[in-house]
Amino acid sequence: MSTSSYLLCALGNGKIVVLDLELNTIVEINGHSRSISGMDVDEASGVFCTVGEDSTLNVWTLPGEDDEVKLVVSDMVDDRLLTGCRFLVDGHDECKIVCSAYDHDQIIVWNRVAT
């Protein structure tokens, strides 16, 4: 996944690696306890989200001037293997994060106020 300034890599070991556009590592994070299976970026809000086989949705800040990435929200969905996530922005003040699960036929939705 890429932004105008970064390349975000979600790895099978649960790590997230943020690279600059010259492929230099900016930061490496132990983001999930199992494989990451989905990622999306809301560059306008300065955040990205990840989901993994550990049944967890995490929302992170994009690197700032100090190249730091911070965990903003973490939420677990019991008994679900999360396989994908997506920000849905309505153009106003509300944003939703939707997730799919391998073993479920419903979409999981989180509401949040856009930052």
N, C-alpha and C positions, 0 to 999 in steps of 0.2 A: 504494500500500500504506500502511496506517496502523497506528499503535500508539495507546496511550492518550494519548500526549503529542506524537506527531510524525506528519507526513505525509511519506512517502518517495517520491520521483519518480525513475524510471529513464528516461533519455532516449535518443533515437535516435543522439545523437552520443557516447554512452559516458559521459555525466556522470550523477552522482547528486546530486539536490538534496534536502536535508532542510529541511522547513518546520515551524514550530510550528503550533499549532492555530488561530492567527490569521493564518496564511499569510505570516508573516515568514520570510525565508530565514535558517536557522541556519548551514548550511554547504553548500558546493558542491564536489564531488569529481570529478576526472577518473578515473573508476573502471575504464573499459575503453577499449581502442583502437578498438573498433568498437561497433556498436549493442548495447544491453543488451536481452536478450530474455526474461529471467525474474528474479523477485525473490521472496523470502519472508522473514518475520520470525519469530524465536523470542524473543518479548518476555521470557519467563521467564528466558532465559539472557543477555539483553541484547545479542543479535547479530542481524544480518540477512545474507542472502546474495544475490549477483547472479551471473548467467551472461550471456554475450554471444556475439556472432558471432565474437569473437576466440578462441573455444574455451577460455575461462577461467572458472573458478569462483572467486569472491572471497567471503570471509566478513569482515564488518565489525562493529565495536562500534556500538551505538546511542549517540547523544550522551550524554555524562555531564554533570557539573556545569560543566565547562569548555566544553561544546558541541563537543567534539572527537570526530571519528569516526576510528577506527584500523583499519587492515587487519590482520586476525588470521591469515588463511590465504589463500593464492593457489595454485591448481593448474590446470595446463593439460591438456586432453584433446586429444591430437594428432588431426588430421583429422576433427574433429566440430564441427558447428554447433550449439551448445547452445541449446535453445529454452525450457527451463523448469527450475525447481528448487523443492524443497520440503524443509523440515525434518520428520523423523519422529522423535518423542520417545516412548520406551517407558515413561516414567513412573518410571524408575529412574535409573541414572547414564549410560546410553548414548543417544546421539543419532545419527541417520543423516541425511545429506543425499542426496537422490536427484535426478538430473537426466535429462532427456530430450534427445535430439538429433534434429534434422530429418532427417538422412541415415543413421539407424541404428535398428534395431528392438529394441535392448536398453536397459534402464535402467542408468544409471551410478550407483554407490553409494559414498559416502564414510562412514566411521565416525569418530566423534569422541566424546570424553568431554564431557558437558554441563558448562557452566561455572556 
